[in-house]
């Protein structure tokens, strides 16, 4: 998989494209993991500021009755510096809609 973000918390060019994998879990569910490089450090302001390193997102995506929509209620986001030390993490939810 390949993903990108328009999150305004990142400076222009700060976060690279995320690359990852989907693994089928059965019954319309997939385990997904992606990693993106944080290319350079920014400090607050504006908050929150990010350190050069990586952003890793792990989640379980579930397609309900519509193959063009999915949800996740257990996404975990971790930010690590260039030594691999995690300095920030969060849990998030997400939804998606296919577009043409």
BATISE-792498 format. One line per field, with one value per atom (N, C-alpha, C): x, z, y; residue in one letter; atom name. Coordinates in steps of 0.05 Angstrom, whole numbers, padded with zeros to 5 digits. Layout:
<pts>
X c(X  ...);
Z c(Z  ...);
Y c(Y  ...);
code c(a  ...);
site c(CA  ...);
</pts>
This chain:
<pts>
X c(00017  00000  00017  00006  00019  -00002  00006  -00013  00002  -00014  -00004  -00023  -00014  -00031  -00030  -00050  -00051  -00053  -00043  -00044  -00029  -00043  -00030  -00010  -00008  00012  00040  00043  00070  00077  00103  00113  00113  00113  00114  00139  00135  00157  00168  00156  00167  00162  00138  00130  00129  00143  00143  00119  00116  00095  00098  00075  00076  00074  00089  00089  00083  00067  00060  00047  00034  00021  -00007  -00024  -00050  -00048  -00059  -00060  -00089  -00100  -00127  -00130  -00151  -00156  -00181  -00197  -00222  -00246  -00269  -00294  -00292  -00282  -00280  -00261  -00242  -00223  -00194  -00179  -00151  -00134  -00110  -00091  -00073  -00068  -00053  -00031  -00007  00015  00029  00034  00049  00070  00091  00112  00119  00122  00130  00154  00172  00194  00186  00196  00194  00222  00222  00248  00265  00252  00268  00252  00266  00254  00242  00218  00206  00199  00202  00196  00172  00156  00134  00145  00131  00105  00108  00088  00062  00064  00048  00048  00039  00046  00061  00091  00100  00129  00135  00152  00160  00190  00200  00229  00234  00256  00264  00264  00252  00251  00229  00210  00189  00162  00141  00114  00103  00095  00084  00055  00038  00009  00002  -00010  -00021  -00051  -00066  -00095  -00108  -00133  -00149  -00172  -00173  -00193  -00215  -00240  -00263  -00282  -00287  -00307  -00333  -00354  -00379  -00395  -00418  -00434  -00427  -00410  -00404  -00374  -00367  -00338  -00324  -00339  -00327  -00323  -00329  -00325  -00313  -00295  -00284  -00281  -00278  -00274  -00252  -00240  -00221  -00226  -00226  -00231  -00207  -00186  -00163  -00136  -00135  -00110  -00091  -00066  -00045  -00024  -00016  00004  00028  00052  00076  00096  00108  00129  00155  00176  00202  00223  00244  00266  00285  00307  00324  00338  00338  00350  00329  00303  00282  00267  00274  00261  00234  00213  00186  00183  00176  00172  00144  00126  00098  00081  00058  00040  00011  -00007  -00036  -00053  -00078  -00098  -00118  -00126  -00144  -00165  -00186  -00206  -00205  -00215  -00215  -00237  -00245  -00264  -00254  -00262  -00254  -00276  -00276  -00296  -00281  -00286  -00274  -00285  -00268  -00278  -00269  -00283  -00277  -00267);
Z c(00000  00000  00000  -00010  -00010  00000  00018  00028  00032  00034  00038  00057  00067  00085  00078  00086  00083  00111  00131  00159  00162  00169  00171  00194  00211  00233  00223  00199  00187  00170  00171  00153  00125  00105  00077  00072  00062  00056  00079  00103  00127  00128  00120  00122  00094  00090  00065  00061  00038  00033  00050  00060  00075  00057  00064  00050  00070  00061  00080  00067  00083  00074  00086  00072  00082  00084  00106  00110  00116  00099  00102  00128  00144  00170  00169  00147  00145  00152  00141  00147  00142  00120  00112  00129  00142  00159  00149  00152  00144  00166  00171  00188  00169  00176  00159  00176  00164  00177  00155  00162  00143  00159  00145  00156  00137  00148  00133  00146  00131  00142  00149  00172  00180  00172  00152  00139  00155  00171  00187  00212  00231  00257  00256  00268  00273  00302  00313  00342  00344  00365  00369  00373  00366  00353  00323  00307  00318  00330  00350  00363  00343  00344  00367  00361  00336  00330  00326  00308  00302  00299  00307  00305  00281  00267  00244  00253  00236  00243  00227  00241  00227  00241  00225  00235  00227  00246  00241  00248  00230  00235  00233  00254  00253  00259  00244  00247  00236  00244  00233  00218  00192  00175  00170  00172  00168  00147  00126  00106  00115  00118  00128  00104  00098  00076  00049  00049  00026  00019  -00003  -00010  -00016  -00017  -00022  00003  00026  00052  00072  00089  00111  00136  00158  00184  00199  00217  00236  00263  00284  00311  00329  00319  00336  00325  00309  00297  00318  00316  00334  00318  00326  00313  00331  00321  00337  00321  00335  00323  00337  00322  00333  00321  00336  00326  00309  00300  00282  00296  00323  00337  00342  00335  00340  00366  00382  00407  00402  00412  00409  00427  00416  00432  00433  00416  00417  00406  00418  00407  00413  00397  00400  00389  00397  00386  00370  00347  00330  00317  00307  00291  00263  00243  00216  00199  00179  00159  00132  00112  00084  00065  00043  00022  -00005  -00021  -00047  -00065  -00081  -00099  -00128  -00147  -00175  -00189);
Y c(-00024  00000  00025  00046  00072  00092  00110  00130  00156  00177  00204  00219  00241  00257  00287  00301  00330  00342  00328  00337  00364  00385  00412  00414  00393  00394  00390  00378  00374  00399  00406  00427  00416  00434  00426  00408  00385  00366  00351  00355  00342  00312  00304  00276  00264  00242  00228  00211  00198  00180  00155  00145  00120  00096  00075  00050  00028  00008  -00013  -00037  -00053  -00078  -00081  -00095  -00104  -00134  -00145  -00174  -00182  -00200  -00208  -00224  -00217  -00230  -00247  -00245  -00260  -00242  -00248  -00234  -00204  -00196  -00167  -00151  -00164  -00150  -00153  -00131  -00131  -00118  -00130  -00117  -00100  -00075  -00057  -00043  -00042  -00028  -00012  00013  00031  00047  00055  00071  00093  00117  00141  00154  00165  00179  00208  00217  00245  00256  00273  00280  00300  00317  00336  00344  00355  00362  00390  00393  00419  00420  00443  00447  00466  00463  00481  00510  00531  00530  00526  00518  00510  00482  00477  00450  00429  00405  00394  00392  00397  00393  00363  00357  00329  00327  00304  00298  00281  00285  00268  00239  00222  00193  00180  00167  00152  00157  00153  00151  00123  00107  00080  00080  00070  00067  00038  00027  -00001  00001  -00015  -00014  -00039  -00044  -00064  -00050  -00055  -00042  -00062  -00052  -00070  -00058  -00074  -00066  -00078  -00062  -00072  -00083  -00073  -00083  -00070  -00050  -00034  -00037  -00048  -00051  -00025  -00003  00024  00040  00029  00044  00026  00037  00021  00039  00026  00039  00025  00040  00029  00042  00026  00037  00032  00021  00013  00022  00042  00051  00062  00054  00063  00078  00101  00117  00121  00115  00119  00136  00155  00171  00163  00157  00149  00167  00173  00188  00170  00181  00166  00142  00142  00119  00097  00103  00083  00087  00108  00113  00127  00115  00126  00150  00173  00197  00207  00195  00203  00180  00175  00155  00163  00152  00159  00136  00136  00118  00135  00126  00142  00124  00136  00123  00136  00121  00132  00119  00133  00122  00130  00115  00120  00115  00130  00127  00127  00106  00105  00127  00139  00160  00153  00164  00159  00184);
code c(x  x  x  x  x  x  x  x  x  x  x  x  x  x  x  x  x  x  x  x  x  x  x  x  x  x  x  x  x  x  x  x  x  x  x  x  x  x  x  x  x  x  x  x  x  x  x  x  x  x  x  x  x  x  x  x  x  x  x  x  x  x  x  x  x  x  x  x  x  x  x  x  x  x  x  x  x  x  x  x  x  x  x  x  x  x  x  x  x  x  x  x  x  x  x  x  x  x  x  x  x  x  x  x  x  x  x  x  x  x  x  x  x  x  x  x  x  x  x  x  x  x  x  x  x  x  x  x  x  x  x  x  x  x  x  x  x  x  x  x  x  x  x  x  x  x  x  x  x  x  x  x  x  x  x  x  x  x  x  x  x  x  x  x  x  x  x  x  x  x  x  x  x  x  x  x  x  x  x  x  x  x  x  x  x  x  x  x  x  x  x  x  x  x  x  x  x  x  x  x  x  x  x  x  x  x  x  x  x  x  x  x  x  x  x  x  x  x  x  x  x  x  x  x  x  x  x  x  x  x  x  x  x  x  x  x  x  x  x  x  x  x  x  x  x  x  x  x  x  x  x  x  x  x  x  x  x  x  x  x  x  x  x  x  x  x  x  x  x  x  x  x  x  x  x  x  x  x  x  x  x  x  x  x  x  x  x  x  x  x  x  x  x  x  x  x  x  x  x  x);
site c(N  CA  C  N  CA  C  N  CA  C  N  CA  C  N  CA  C  N  CA  C  N  CA  C  N  CA  C  N  CA  C  N  CA  C  N  CA  C  N  CA  C  N  CA  C  N  CA  C  N  CA  C  N  CA  C  N  CA  C  N  CA  C  N  CA  C  N  CA  C  N  CA  C  N  CA  C  N  CA  C  N  CA  C  N  CA  C  N  CA  C  N  CA  C  N  CA  C  N  CA  C  N  CA  C  N  CA  C  N  CA  C  N  CA  C  N  CA  C  N  CA  C  N  CA  C  N  CA  C  N  CA  C  N  CA  C  N  CA  C  N  CA  C  N  CA  C  N  CA  C  N  CA  C  N  CA  C  N  CA  C  N  CA  C  N  CA  C  N  CA  C  N  CA  C  N  CA  C  N  CA  C  N  CA  C  N  CA  C  N  CA  C  N  CA  C  N  CA  C  N  CA  C  N  CA  C  N  CA  C  N  CA  C  N  CA  C  N  CA  C  N  CA  C  N  CA  C  N  CA  C  N  CA  C  N  CA  C  N  CA  C  N  CA  C  N  CA  C  N  CA  C  N  CA  C  N  CA  C  N  CA  C  N  CA  C  N  CA  C  N  CA  C  N  CA  C  N  CA  C  N  CA  C  N  CA  C  N  CA  C  N  CA  C  N  CA  C  N  CA  C  N  CA  C  N  CA  C  N  CA  C  N  CA  C  N  CA  C  N  CA  C  N  CA  C  N  CA  C  N  CA  C  N  CA  C  N  CA  C  N  CA  C  N  CA  C  N  CA  C);
</pts>
